[in-house]
Amino acid sequence: MKITIISIIGLIIIGLVSYTVAQMGHGMMRGGQMMEGMHDHSPVQYNPDFYSEDMRISRGGQLYDNWWKTTTTTVKPVDNHPLWSQQNVNKRTGYSTYRCKECHGWDYKGKDGAYAKGSHYTGFSGVYEASQKKSVQELEGALKGSTNKEHDFSRYLSKEDISDLALFLKKGLINTDRYLDKKGNPIGGDVNSGAYLFNTNCAHMCHGGPGTMINFGKPDKPEFVGTIANKNPWELIHKVRSGQPGTKMISAIIDKWSDKDILDIAAYTRTLPKDLIEAKKFEGHMMSGEMGHHQSGIDTRGFGPFTK
Ligand code: HEC
């Protein structure tokens, strides 16, 4: 009798344990997928199958901007990029020297574009021409060191990251000369249409009407949307199109904005306050809490709406 009861209890325990193990396995499977990974707050492996081509191009653009922030699993290099010592004008060190944009520019023209002078000059060439001529496979090759072994990013980036970058280079690059003149002034662009686009897409909850709700700079030396639009309109256009790494910012590539939309937003954002003095004039229009460091928008990692 005793033996039977013990065996029944034993069977129940075995049953419970195997059920729990099965559930855990199920949870892990689902945890491996993009949407479910949200809940457990562990780093999520990026799976390109969940994304449309435009989303992957936008992600490639964010990787080009700041690959460490766009991913959740990469390791941030602390040394200088192996090619960095080929120049000595640009004095940046560490991870900055690994960002594609630092060597190839926000306008993709490297030494022949906006980085032809100033503290960002490196003398390195652009990627625009090469991306027109080369295939996606060849561009992936260049990122794995096929043209120069010191240009091998596969030590850091996954093959999915490299393939999204190559897709962005092949299909996502624009000739910025069609949008901005050499000084960065938008070529055309309708301020009123730009205001409509800004207020309906960018102002609400995030940048605020005057574009001062998120400060990308320091409290005493702020950088607002208007600051970037005036100081570095190539960067503005890149970020409007690709989105901002590590945030939920929208992407004009994914949202299929037209060339005219990009020009209109570039023209309008130049009218927004660039510094604290100009921002003061807009004070009446600002909600409380504006001008602060908008934590939910910055200092996170990952791509798109799935960002934690
Ligand atoms: C430290 C500076 C530096 C960084 C950072 C850098 N590159 Fe390069 N890149 C170069 C140099 C220099 C070359 C030319 C190398 C060679 O001899 O082929 C090059 C070449 C290329 C080429 C091939 C161009 C051609 O003419 O064949 C592509 C594409 C490219 N880079 C894309 C990228 C992307 C995307 C990133 C970011 C993941 C990146 N690069 C980061 C310096 C850099």
py3Dmol code that shows the C-alpha trace and the ligand (Angstrom):
import py3Dmol

protein = """\
ATOM      1  CA  MET A   1       0.000   0.000   0.000  1.00  0.00           C
ATOM      2  CA  LYS A   2       2.711   2.416   1.138  1.00  0.00           C
ATOM      3  CA  ILE A   3       4.739   1.625  -1.964  1.00  0.00           C
ATOM      4  CA  THR A   4       1.786   2.443  -4.243  1.00  0.00           C
ATOM      5  CA  ILE A   5       1.197   5.849  -2.568  1.00  0.00           C
ATOM      6  CA  ILE A   6       4.908   6.666  -2.787  1.00  0.00           C
ATOM      7  CA  SER A   7       4.991   5.711  -6.473  1.00  0.00           C
ATOM      8  CA  ILE A   8       1.898   7.843  -7.187  1.00  0.00           C
ATOM      9  CA  ILE A   9       3.471  10.846  -5.416  1.00  0.00           C
ATOM     10  CA  GLY A  10       6.696  10.117  -7.302  1.00  0.00           C
ATOM     11  CA  LEU A  11       4.849  10.072 -10.623  1.00  0.00           C
ATOM     12  CA  ILE A  12       3.110  13.373  -9.799  1.00  0.00           C
ATOM     13  CA  ILE A  13       6.480  14.984  -8.985  1.00  0.00           C
ATOM     14  CA  ILE A  14       8.055  13.667 -12.207  1.00  0.00           C
ATOM     15  CA  GLY A  15       5.026  14.936 -14.119  1.00  0.00           C
ATOM     16  CA  LEU A  16       5.250  18.404 -12.568  1.00  0.00           C
ATOM     17  CA  VAL A  17       8.990  18.668 -13.175  1.00  0.00           C
ATOM     18  CA  SER A  18       8.728  17.669 -16.832  1.00  0.00           C
ATOM     19  CA  TYR A  19       5.795  20.062 -17.345  1.00  0.00           C
ATOM     20  CA  THR A  20       7.836  22.931 -15.847  1.00  0.00           C
ATOM     21  CA  VAL A  21      10.871  22.065 -17.972  1.00  0.00           C
ATOM     22  CA  ALA A  22       8.684  21.938 -21.077  1.00  0.00           C
ATOM     23  CA  GLN A  23       7.231  25.358 -20.217  1.00  0.00           C
ATOM     24  CA  MET A  24      10.704  26.821 -19.710  1.00  0.00           C
ATOM     25  CA  GLY A  25      11.794  25.487 -23.059  1.00  0.00           C
ATOM     26  CA  HIS A  26       8.696  26.982 -24.637  1.00  0.00           C
ATOM     27  CA  GLY A  27       9.427  30.328 -22.989  1.00  0.00           C
ATOM     28  CA  MET A  28      12.979  30.326 -24.244  1.00  0.00           C
ATOM     29  CA  MET A  29      11.897  29.556 -27.770  1.00  0.00           C
ATOM     30  CA  ARG A  30       9.532  32.465 -27.728  1.00  0.00           C
ATOM     31  CA  GLY A  31      12.085  34.591 -25.913  1.00  0.00           C
ATOM     32  CA  GLY A  32      14.367  34.115 -28.898  1.00  0.00           C
ATOM     33  CA  GLN A  33      11.927  35.983 -31.067  1.00  0.00           C
ATOM     34  CA  MET A  34      11.875  39.718 -31.376  1.00  0.00           C
ATOM     35  CA  MET A  35       8.490  40.546 -29.864  1.00  0.00           C
ATOM     36  CA  GLU A  36       8.571  38.110 -26.954  1.00  0.00           C
ATOM     37  CA  GLY A  37      12.120  39.130 -26.037  1.00  0.00           C
ATOM     38  CA  MET A  38      10.674  42.476 -24.934  1.00  0.00           C
ATOM     39  CA  HIS A  39       9.344  40.964 -21.727  1.00  0.00           C
ATOM     40  CA  ASP A  40      12.396  39.255 -20.287  1.00  0.00           C
ATOM     41  CA  HIS A  41      14.691  42.273 -20.837  1.00  0.00           C
ATOM     42  CA  SER A  42      17.580  40.074 -21.912  1.00  0.00           C
ATOM     43  CA  PRO A  43      19.580  40.968 -25.034  1.00  0.00           C
ATOM     44  CA  VAL A  44      17.602  39.914 -28.063  1.00  0.00           C
ATOM     45  CA  GLN A  45      19.225  38.303 -31.069  1.00  0.00           C
ATOM     46  CA  TYR A  46      18.293  40.324 -34.142  1.00  0.00           C
ATOM     47  CA  ASN A  47      16.351  38.324 -36.700  1.00  0.00           C
ATOM     48  CA  PRO A  48      16.096  40.033 -40.118  1.00  0.00           C
ATOM     49  CA  ASP A  49      13.215  37.731 -41.123  1.00  0.00           C
ATOM     50  CA  PHE A  50      10.884  39.892 -39.038  1.00  0.00           C
ATOM     51  CA  TYR A  51      11.678  42.999 -41.057  1.00  0.00           C
ATOM     52  CA  SER A  52      10.734  44.413 -44.425  1.00  0.00           C
ATOM     53  CA  GLU A  53      13.514  45.523 -46.754  1.00  0.00           C
ATOM     54  CA  ASP A  54      12.879  49.190 -45.868  1.00  0.00           C
ATOM     55  CA  MET A  55      13.223  48.365 -42.167  1.00  0.00           C
ATOM     56  CA  ARG A  56      16.533  46.636 -42.833  1.00  0.00           C
ATOM     57  CA  ILE A  57      17.747  49.616 -44.902  1.00  0.00           C
ATOM     58  CA  SER A  58      16.760  51.947 -42.073  1.00  0.00           C
ATOM     59  CA  ARG A  59      18.555  49.682 -39.599  1.00  0.00           C
ATOM     60  CA  GLY A  60      21.616  49.694 -41.879  1.00  0.00           C
ATOM     61  CA  GLY A  61      21.540  53.503 -41.767  1.00  0.00           C
ATOM     62  CA  GLN A  62      21.445  53.421 -37.972  1.00  0.00           C
ATOM     63  CA  LEU A  63      24.357  50.972 -37.897  1.00  0.00           C
ATOM     64  CA  TYR A  64      26.282  53.371 -40.153  1.00  0.00           C
ATOM     65  CA  ASP A  65      25.563  56.140 -37.644  1.00  0.00           C
ATOM     66  CA  ASN A  66      26.337  54.186 -34.461  1.00  0.00           C
ATOM     67  CA  TRP A  67      26.477  50.402 -34.713  1.00  0.00           C
ATOM     68  CA  TRP A  68      26.998  49.776 -31.002  1.00  0.00           C
ATOM     69  CA  LYS A  69      23.823  51.686 -30.112  1.00  0.00           C
ATOM     70  CA  THR A  70      21.777  50.017 -32.843  1.00  0.00           C
ATOM     71  CA  THR A  71      22.598  46.522 -31.582  1.00  0.00           C
ATOM     72  CA  THR A  72      22.110  44.923 -28.175  1.00  0.00           C
ATOM     73  CA  THR A  73      24.803  42.262 -28.252  1.00  0.00           C
ATOM     74  CA  THR A  74      27.939  43.878 -29.715  1.00  0.00           C
ATOM     75  CA  VAL A  75      30.958  44.807 -27.631  1.00  0.00           C
ATOM     76  CA  LYS A  76      32.088  48.443 -27.708  1.00  0.00           C
ATOM     77  CA  PRO A  77      35.751  48.721 -28.763  1.00  0.00           C
ATOM     78  CA  VAL A  78      37.978  50.772 -26.483  1.00  0.00           C
ATOM     79  CA  ASP A  79      41.087  51.020 -28.658  1.00  0.00           C
ATOM     80  CA  ASN A  80      41.402  53.041 -31.875  1.00  0.00           C
ATOM     81  CA  HIS A  81      40.363  51.536 -35.207  1.00  0.00           C
ATOM     82  CA  PRO A  82      43.374  49.866 -36.917  1.00  0.00           C
ATOM     83  CA  LEU A  83      43.075  52.279 -39.889  1.00  0.00           C
ATOM     84  CA  TRP A  84      42.925  55.338 -37.620  1.00  0.00           C
ATOM     85  CA  SER A  85      46.704  55.738 -37.385  1.00  0.00           C
ATOM     86  CA  GLN A  86      46.814  56.394 -41.160  1.00  0.00           C
ATOM     87  CA  GLN A  87      45.777  59.962 -40.340  1.00  0.00           C
ATOM     88  CA  ASN A  88      46.562  62.383 -37.517  1.00  0.00           C
ATOM     89  CA  VAL A  89      44.236  65.331 -38.084  1.00  0.00           C
ATOM     90  CA  ASN A  90      41.097  63.955 -36.475  1.00  0.00           C
ATOM     91  CA  LYS A  91      42.007  63.652 -32.784  1.00  0.00           C
ATOM     92  CA  ARG A  92      39.085  61.528 -31.650  1.00  0.00           C
ATOM     93  CA  THR A  93      39.904  58.254 -29.908  1.00  0.00           C
ATOM     94  CA  GLY A  94      38.206  55.002 -28.936  1.00  0.00           C
ATOM     95  CA  TYR A  95      34.787  53.939 -30.156  1.00  0.00           C
ATOM     96  CA  SER A  96      34.240  57.140 -32.227  1.00  0.00           C
ATOM     97  CA  THR A  97      36.980  55.918 -34.555  1.00  0.00           C
ATOM     98  CA  TYR A  98      34.875  52.814 -35.306  1.00  0.00           C
ATOM     99  CA  ARG A  99      31.757  54.659 -36.468  1.00  0.00           C
ATOM    100  CA  CYS A 100      31.284  54.470 -40.248  1.00  0.00           C
ATOM    101  CA  LYS A 101      30.163  58.104 -40.309  1.00  0.00           C
ATOM    102  CA  GLU A 102      33.393  59.294 -38.646  1.00  0.00           C
ATOM    103  CA  CYS A 103      35.518  58.079 -41.581  1.00  0.00           C
ATOM    104  CA  HIS A 104      33.006  58.240 -44.447  1.00  0.00           C
ATOM    105  CA  GLY A 105      30.845  61.228 -43.436  1.00  0.00           C
ATOM    106  CA  TRP A 106      27.156  61.954 -42.944  1.00  0.00           C
ATOM    107  CA  ASP A 107      27.061  62.789 -46.648  1.00  0.00           C
ATOM    108  CA  TYR A 108      28.825  59.501 -47.575  1.00  0.00           C
ATOM    109  CA  LYS A 109      31.490  61.532 -49.396  1.00  0.00           C
ATOM    110  CA  GLY A 110      34.351  61.293 -46.879  1.00  0.00           C
ATOM    111  CA  LYS A 111      37.199  63.693 -47.651  1.00  0.00           C
ATOM    112  CA  ASP A 112      35.337  65.050 -50.679  1.00  0.00           C
ATOM    113  CA  GLY A 113      32.287  66.144 -48.708  1.00  0.00           C
ATOM    114  CA  ALA A 114      31.437  68.115 -45.566  1.00  0.00           C
ATOM    115  CA  TYR A 115      34.352  66.480 -43.704  1.00  0.00           C
ATOM    116  CA  ALA A 116      36.811  67.938 -46.250  1.00  0.00           C
ATOM    117  CA  LYS A 117      37.872  70.310 -43.478  1.00  0.00           C
ATOM    118  CA  GLY A 118      37.452  70.792 -39.747  1.00  0.00           C
ATOM    119  CA  SER A 119      38.030  68.499 -36.771  1.00  0.00           C
ATOM    120  CA  HIS A 120      36.333  65.522 -38.450  1.00  0.00           C
ATOM    121  CA  TYR A 121      38.721  65.505 -41.439  1.00  0.00           C
ATOM    122  CA  THR A 122      40.439  62.133 -41.885  1.00  0.00           C
ATOM    123  CA  GLY A 123      41.354  62.077 -45.582  1.00  0.00           C
ATOM    124  CA  PHE A 124      39.476  58.778 -45.962  1.00  0.00           C
ATOM    125  CA  SER A 125      37.362  58.380 -49.059  1.00  0.00           C
ATOM    126  CA  GLY A 126      33.586  58.314 -49.269  1.00  0.00           C
ATOM    127  CA  VAL A 127      31.341  55.313 -49.875  1.00  0.00           C
ATOM    128  CA  TYR A 128      28.828  56.861 -52.274  1.00  0.00           C
ATOM    129  CA  GLU A 129      30.621  56.074 -55.549  1.00  0.00           C
ATOM    130  CA  ALA A 130      31.714  52.598 -54.437  1.00  0.00           C
ATOM    131  CA  SER A 131      28.166  51.768 -53.355  1.00  0.00           C
ATOM    132  CA  GLN A 132      26.810  52.727 -56.782  1.00  0.00           C
ATOM    133  CA  LYS A 133      29.338  50.512 -58.561  1.00  0.00           C
ATOM    134  CA  LYS A 134      29.626  47.500 -56.275  1.00  0.00           C
ATOM    135  CA  SER A 135      27.148  44.700 -55.644  1.00  0.00           C
ATOM    136  CA  VAL A 136      25.658  44.026 -52.206  1.00  0.00           C
ATOM    137  CA  GLN A 137      27.979  40.990 -51.945  1.00  0.00           C
ATOM    138  CA  GLU A 138      31.042  43.101 -52.771  1.00  0.00           C
ATOM    139  CA  LEU A 139      30.003  45.705 -50.217  1.00  0.00           C
ATOM    140  CA  GLU A 140      29.563  42.974 -47.611  1.00  0.00           C
ATOM    141  CA  GLY A 141      33.029  41.771 -48.626  1.00  0.00           C
ATOM    142  CA  ALA A 142      34.550  45.218 -47.999  1.00  0.00           C
ATOM    143  CA  LEU A 143      33.058  45.110 -44.486  1.00  0.00           C
ATOM    144  CA  LYS A 144      34.651  41.713 -43.915  1.00  0.00           C
ATOM    145  CA  GLY A 145      38.073  42.909 -45.011  1.00  0.00           C
ATOM    146  CA  SER A 146      38.134  41.677 -48.642  1.00  0.00           C
ATOM    147  CA  THR A 147      39.651  44.946 -49.929  1.00  0.00           C
ATOM    148  CA  ASN A 148      41.700  45.731 -46.843  1.00  0.00           C
ATOM    149  CA  LYS A 149      42.042  43.331 -43.932  1.00  0.00           C
ATOM    150  CA  GLU A 150      42.114  46.218 -41.464  1.00  0.00           C
ATOM    151  CA  HIS A 151      38.591  47.067 -42.638  1.00  0.00           C
ATOM    152  CA  ASP A 152      37.172  43.816 -41.239  1.00  0.00           C
ATOM    153  CA  PHE A 153      34.150  44.557 -39.041  1.00  0.00           C
ATOM    154  CA  SER A 154      33.097  40.914 -38.694  1.00  0.00           C
ATOM    155  CA  ARG A 155      35.031  40.825 -35.434  1.00  0.00           C
ATOM    156  CA  TYR A 156      32.321  43.117 -34.063  1.00  0.00           C
ATOM    157  CA  LEU A 157      29.246  42.831 -36.240  1.00  0.00           C
ATOM    158  CA  SER A 158      27.064  39.809 -36.999  1.00  0.00           C
ATOM    159  CA  LYS A 159      26.471  38.696 -40.578  1.00  0.00           C
ATOM    160  CA  GLU A 160      22.945  40.152 -40.324  1.00  0.00           C
ATOM    161  CA  ASP A 161      24.401  43.520 -39.283  1.00  0.00           C
ATOM    162  CA  ILE A 162      26.864  43.429 -42.179  1.00  0.00           C
ATOM    163  CA  SER A 163      24.133  42.512 -44.617  1.00  0.00           C
ATOM    164  CA  ASP A 164      21.846  45.352 -43.408  1.00  0.00           C
ATOM    165  CA  LEU A 165      24.766  47.780 -43.728  1.00  0.00           C
ATOM    166  CA  ALA A 166      25.476  46.610 -47.283  1.00  0.00           C
ATOM    167  CA  LEU A 167      21.768  46.908 -48.131  1.00  0.00           C
ATOM    168  CA  PHE A 168      21.754  50.481 -46.809  1.00  0.00           C
ATOM    169  CA  LEU A 169      24.863  51.321 -48.844  1.00  0.00           C
ATOM    170  CA  LYS A 170      23.378  49.821 -52.000  1.00  0.00           C
ATOM    171  CA  LYS A 171      19.767  51.010 -51.706  1.00  0.00           C
ATOM    172  CA  GLY A 172      19.608  53.586 -48.929  1.00  0.00           C
ATOM    173  CA  LEU A 173      22.281  56.143 -49.871  1.00  0.00           C
ATOM    174  CA  ILE A 174      21.237  59.431 -51.416  1.00  0.00           C
ATOM    175  CA  ASN A 175      23.307  61.931 -53.314  1.00  0.00           C
ATOM    176  CA  THR A 176      23.162  64.714 -50.721  1.00  0.00           C
ATOM    177  CA  ASP A 177      24.194  67.286 -53.374  1.00  0.00           C
ATOM    178  CA  ARG A 178      20.646  67.041 -54.676  1.00  0.00           C
ATOM    179  CA  TYR A 179      19.295  68.245 -51.315  1.00  0.00           C
ATOM    180  CA  LEU A 180      21.941  70.589 -49.929  1.00  0.00           C
ATOM    181  CA  ASP A 181      24.390  73.022 -51.490  1.00  0.00           C
ATOM    182  CA  LYS A 182      28.072  73.012 -50.488  1.00  0.00           C
ATOM    183  CA  LYS A 183      27.296  75.254 -47.495  1.00  0.00           C
ATOM    184  CA  GLY A 184      24.475  72.999 -46.348  1.00  0.00           C
ATOM    185  CA  ASN A 185      21.591  75.227 -47.410  1.00  0.00           C
ATOM    186  CA  PRO A 186      18.585  73.186 -48.551  1.00  0.00           C
ATOM    187  CA  ILE A 187      18.092  73.451 -52.304  1.00  0.00           C
ATOM    188  CA  GLY A 188      14.456  74.477 -52.311  1.00  0.00           C
ATOM    189  CA  GLY A 189      12.259  73.128 -49.556  1.00  0.00           C
ATOM    190  CA  ASP A 190       8.961  74.541 -48.390  1.00  0.00           C
ATOM    191  CA  VAL A 191       9.027  75.801 -44.789  1.00  0.00           C
ATOM    192  CA  ASN A 192       5.245  75.565 -44.330  1.00  0.00           C
ATOM    193  CA  SER A 193       5.002  71.970 -45.521  1.00  0.00           C
ATOM    194  CA  GLY A 194       8.045  71.225 -43.358  1.00  0.00           C
ATOM    195  CA  ALA A 195       6.303  72.750 -40.328  1.00  0.00           C
ATOM    196  CA  TYR A 196       3.294  70.520 -40.933  1.00  0.00           C
ATOM    197  CA  LEU A 197       5.504  67.421 -41.198  1.00  0.00           C
ATOM    198  CA  PHE A 198       7.486  68.377 -38.104  1.00  0.00           C
ATOM    199  CA  ASN A 199       4.474  69.134 -35.957  1.00  0.00           C
ATOM    200  CA  THR A 200       2.606  65.984 -36.929  1.00  0.00           C
ATOM    201  CA  ASN A 201       5.550  63.551 -36.800  1.00  0.00           C
ATOM    202  CA  CYS A 202       8.320  64.898 -34.595  1.00  0.00           C
ATOM    203  CA  ALA A 203       6.982  67.473 -32.128  1.00  0.00           C
ATOM    204  CA  HIS A 204       4.318  65.527 -30.270  1.00  0.00           C
ATOM    205  CA  MET A 205       5.688  63.737 -27.155  1.00  0.00           C
ATOM    206  CA  CYS A 206       9.297  63.851 -28.391  1.00  0.00           C
ATOM    207  CA  HIS A 207      10.989  66.996 -29.722  1.00  0.00           C
ATOM    208  CA  GLY A 208       8.258  69.493 -28.811  1.00  0.00           C
ATOM    209  CA  GLY A 209       7.055  72.283 -31.109  1.00  0.00           C
ATOM    210  CA  PRO A 210      10.325  74.254 -30.930  1.00  0.00           C
ATOM    211  CA  GLY A 211      12.442  71.065 -31.191  1.00  0.00           C
ATOM    212  CA  THR A 212      13.975  71.752 -27.768  1.00  0.00           C
ATOM    213  CA  MET A 213      12.382  69.004 -25.715  1.00  0.00           C
ATOM    214  CA  ILE A 214      15.331  66.644 -26.166  1.00  0.00           C
ATOM    215  CA  ASN A 215      18.780  68.086 -25.587  1.00  0.00           C
ATOM    216  CA  PHE A 216      21.447  66.029 -27.410  1.00  0.00           C
ATOM    217  CA  GLY A 217      24.216  68.200 -25.972  1.00  0.00           C
ATOM    218  CA  LYS A 218      25.032  69.412 -22.478  1.00  0.00           C
ATOM    219  CA  PRO A 219      22.729  71.444 -20.186  1.00  0.00           C
ATOM    220  CA  ASP A 220      24.831  74.611 -20.641  1.00  0.00           C
ATOM    221  CA  LYS A 221      25.657  73.899 -24.299  1.00  0.00           C
ATOM    222  CA  PRO A 222      22.521  72.289 -25.644  1.00  0.00           C
ATOM    223  CA  GLU A 223      21.985  70.799 -29.065  1.00  0.00           C
ATOM    224  CA  PHE A 224      18.423  70.847 -30.302  1.00  0.00           C
ATOM    225  CA  VAL A 225      16.858  69.842 -33.609  1.00  0.00           C
ATOM    226  CA  GLY A 226      17.496  73.424 -34.822  1.00  0.00           C
ATOM    227  CA  THR A 227      21.150  73.225 -33.789  1.00  0.00           C
ATOM    228  CA  ILE A 228      21.790  70.104 -35.882  1.00  0.00           C
ATOM    229  CA  ALA A 229      19.671  71.413 -38.788  1.00  0.00           C
ATOM    230  CA  ASN A 230      21.916  74.484 -39.001  1.00  0.00           C
ATOM    231  CA  LYS A 231      25.276  73.078 -37.945  1.00  0.00           C
ATOM    232  CA  ASN A 232      25.137  69.744 -39.730  1.00  0.00           C
ATOM    233  CA  PRO A 233      22.157  69.407 -42.090  1.00  0.00           C
ATOM    234  CA  TRP A 234      23.742  66.250 -43.597  1.00  0.00           C
ATOM    235  CA  GLU A 235      23.505  64.611 -40.166  1.00  0.00           C
ATOM    236  CA  LEU A 236      19.927  65.862 -39.796  1.00  0.00           C
ATOM    237  CA  ILE A 237      18.933  64.299 -43.111  1.00  0.00           C
ATOM    238  CA  HIS A 238      20.697  61.026 -42.308  1.00  0.00           C
ATOM    239  CA  LYS A 239      18.900  60.760 -38.965  1.00  0.00           C
ATOM    240  CA  VAL A 240      15.501  61.831 -40.326  1.00  0.00           C
ATOM    241  CA  ARG A 241      15.790  59.123 -42.981  1.00  0.00           C
ATOM    242  CA  SER A 242      17.298  56.263 -40.952  1.00  0.00           C
ATOM    243  CA  GLY A 243      16.059  57.092 -37.464  1.00  0.00           C
ATOM    244  CA  GLN A 244      18.082  57.578 -34.295  1.00  0.00           C
ATOM    245  CA  PRO A 245      19.969  54.525 -32.972  1.00  0.00           C
ATOM    246  CA  GLY A 246      18.759  53.210 -29.624  1.00  0.00           C
ATOM    247  CA  THR A 247      15.475  55.138 -29.703  1.00  0.00           C
ATOM    248  CA  LYS A 248      11.984  54.668 -31.070  1.00  0.00           C
ATOM    249  CA  MET A 249      12.345  57.610 -33.469  1.00  0.00           C
ATOM    250  CA  ILE A 250      10.500  57.182 -36.760  1.00  0.00           C
ATOM    251  CA  SER A 251      12.359  56.657 -40.026  1.00  0.00           C
ATOM    252  CA  ALA A 252      11.488  58.484 -43.234  1.00  0.00           C
ATOM    253  CA  ILE A 253      12.786  55.452 -45.164  1.00  0.00           C
ATOM    254  CA  ILE A 254      10.296  53.129 -43.452  1.00  0.00           C
ATOM    255  CA  ASP A 255       7.516  55.734 -43.630  1.00  0.00           C
ATOM    256  CA  LYS A 256       8.263  56.311 -47.324  1.00  0.00           C
ATOM    257  CA  TRP A 257       8.693  60.079 -47.223  1.00  0.00           C
ATOM    258  CA  SER A 258       9.325  61.678 -50.595  1.00  0.00           C
ATOM    259  CA  ASP A 259      12.459  63.639 -51.547  1.00  0.00           C
ATOM    260  CA  LYS A 260      10.352  66.767 -51.195  1.00  0.00           C
ATOM    261  CA  ASP A 261       9.351  65.817 -47.637  1.00  0.00           C
ATOM    262  CA  ILE A 262      13.038  65.490 -46.703  1.00  0.00           C
ATOM    263  CA  LEU A 263      13.803  68.895 -48.235  1.00  0.00           C
ATOM    264  CA  ASP A 264      10.803  70.508 -46.534  1.00  0.00           C
ATOM    265  CA  ILE A 265      11.825  69.179 -43.114  1.00  0.00           C
ATOM    266  CA  ALA A 266      15.439  70.316 -43.693  1.00  0.00           C
ATOM    267  CA  ALA A 267      14.183  73.804 -44.588  1.00  0.00           C
ATOM    268  CA  TYR A 268      11.769  74.107 -41.646  1.00  0.00           C
ATOM    269  CA  THR A 269      14.056  72.723 -38.913  1.00  0.00           C
ATOM    270  CA  ARG A 270      16.600  75.461 -39.725  1.00  0.00           C
ATOM    271  CA  THR A 271      14.083  77.990 -38.411  1.00  0.00           C
ATOM    272  CA  LEU A 272      13.948  76.283 -34.975  1.00  0.00           C
ATOM    273  CA  PRO A 273      16.003  77.543 -31.982  1.00  0.00           C
ATOM    274  CA  LYS A 274      19.697  76.685 -32.131  1.00  0.00           C
ATOM    275  CA  ASP A 275      20.720  77.655 -28.597  1.00  0.00           C
ATOM    276  CA  LEU A 276      19.399  78.672 -25.177  1.00  0.00           C
ATOM    277  CA  ILE A 277      18.968  82.337 -26.139  1.00  0.00           C
ATOM    278  CA  GLU A 278      16.834  81.476 -29.145  1.00  0.00           C
ATOM    279  CA  ALA A 279      14.986  78.821 -27.145  1.00  0.00           C
ATOM    280  CA  LYS A 280      13.965  81.487 -24.589  1.00  0.00           C
ATOM    281  CA  LYS A 281      11.916  83.228 -27.265  1.00  0.00           C
ATOM    282  CA  PHE A 282       9.855  80.074 -27.612  1.00  0.00           C
ATOM    283  CA  GLU A 283       9.369  79.664 -23.880  1.00  0.00           C
ATOM    284  CA  GLY A 284       5.689  80.536 -24.013  1.00  0.00           C
ATOM    285  CA  HIS A 285       5.134  77.616 -26.362  1.00  0.00           C
ATOM    286  CA  MET A 286       7.009  75.098 -24.282  1.00  0.00           C
ATOM    287  CA  MET A 287       5.493  72.602 -21.947  1.00  0.00           C
ATOM    288  CA  SER A 288       6.961  72.099 -18.497  1.00  0.00           C
ATOM    289  CA  GLY A 289       9.814  69.637 -18.478  1.00  0.00           C
ATOM    290  CA  GLU A 290      11.065  70.765 -21.835  1.00  0.00           C
ATOM    291  CA  MET A 291      14.765  71.486 -22.327  1.00  0.00           C
ATOM    292  CA  GLY A 292      15.546  68.509 -20.110  1.00  0.00           C
ATOM    293  CA  HIS A 293      17.385  65.336 -20.853  1.00  0.00           C
ATOM    294  CA  HIS A 294      14.581  63.165 -22.160  1.00  0.00           C
ATOM    295  CA  GLN A 295      15.722  59.844 -20.719  1.00  0.00           C
ATOM    296  CA  SER A 296      13.253  57.637 -22.532  1.00  0.00           C
ATOM    297  CA  GLY A 297      14.664  58.765 -25.857  1.00  0.00           C
ATOM    298  CA  ILE A 298      18.366  58.379 -25.226  1.00  0.00           C
ATOM    299  CA  ASP A 299      20.974  56.143 -23.649  1.00  0.00           C
ATOM    300  CA  THR A 300      19.328  52.920 -24.704  1.00  0.00           C
ATOM    301  CA  ARG A 301      20.417  50.366 -27.304  1.00  0.00           C
ATOM    302  CA  GLY A 302      18.682  48.404 -30.039  1.00  0.00           C
ATOM    303  CA  PHE A 303      16.705  49.056 -33.185  1.00  0.00           C
ATOM    304  CA  GLY A 304      13.232  50.375 -33.711  1.00  0.00           C
ATOM    305  CA  PRO A 305      10.014  50.069 -31.751  1.00  0.00           C
ATOM    306  CA  PHE A 306      11.287  46.925 -30.009  1.00  0.00           C
ATOM    307  CA  THR A 307      13.930  48.955 -28.199  1.00  0.00           C
ATOM    308  CA  LYS A 308      13.636  48.531 -24.469  1.00  0.00           C
TER     309      LYS A 308
END
"""
ligand_1 = """\
43
HEC
C 38.759 54.187 -39.370
C 38.104 54.653 -40.567
C 37.005 53.828 -41.171
C 35.876 53.354 -40.564
C 35.466 53.509 -39.120
C 35.116 52.714 -41.595
N 35.783 52.762 -42.774
Fe 35.096 52.078 -44.530
N 36.886 52.495 -45.374
C 37.933 53.148 -44.759
C 39.062 53.182 -45.661
C 40.407 53.819 -45.363
C 38.656 52.500 -46.830
C 39.496 52.163 -48.061
C 40.050 50.807 -47.708
C 40.673 50.096 -48.839
O 41.883 50.275 -49.049
O 39.964 49.361 -49.518
C 37.277 52.100 -46.613
C 36.513 51.432 -47.544
C 35.156 51.192 -47.419
C 34.315 50.636 -48.449
C 34.767 50.199 -49.826
C 34.913 51.373 -50.700
C 35.577 50.994 -52.015
O 36.004 51.930 -52.681
O 35.683 49.813 -52.303
C 33.056 50.567 -47.937
C 31.810 50.071 -48.650
C 33.121 51.035 -46.581
N 34.411 51.405 -46.309
C 32.052 51.093 -45.715
C 32.190 51.289 -44.341
C 31.154 51.062 -43.388
C 29.731 50.629 -43.700
C 31.690 51.291 -42.170
C 31.056 51.113 -40.810
C 30.794 49.757 -40.399
C 33.053 51.720 -42.381
N 33.324 51.685 -43.707
C 33.874 52.129 -41.370
C 37.917 53.690 -43.509
C 36.945 53.440 -42.548
"""
view = py3Dmol.view(width=600, height=400)
view.addModel(protein, "pdb")
view.setStyle({"model": 0}, {"cartoon": {"style": "trace"}})
view.addModel(ligand_1, "xyz")
view.setStyle({"model": 1}, {"stick": {}})
view.zoomTo()
view.show()
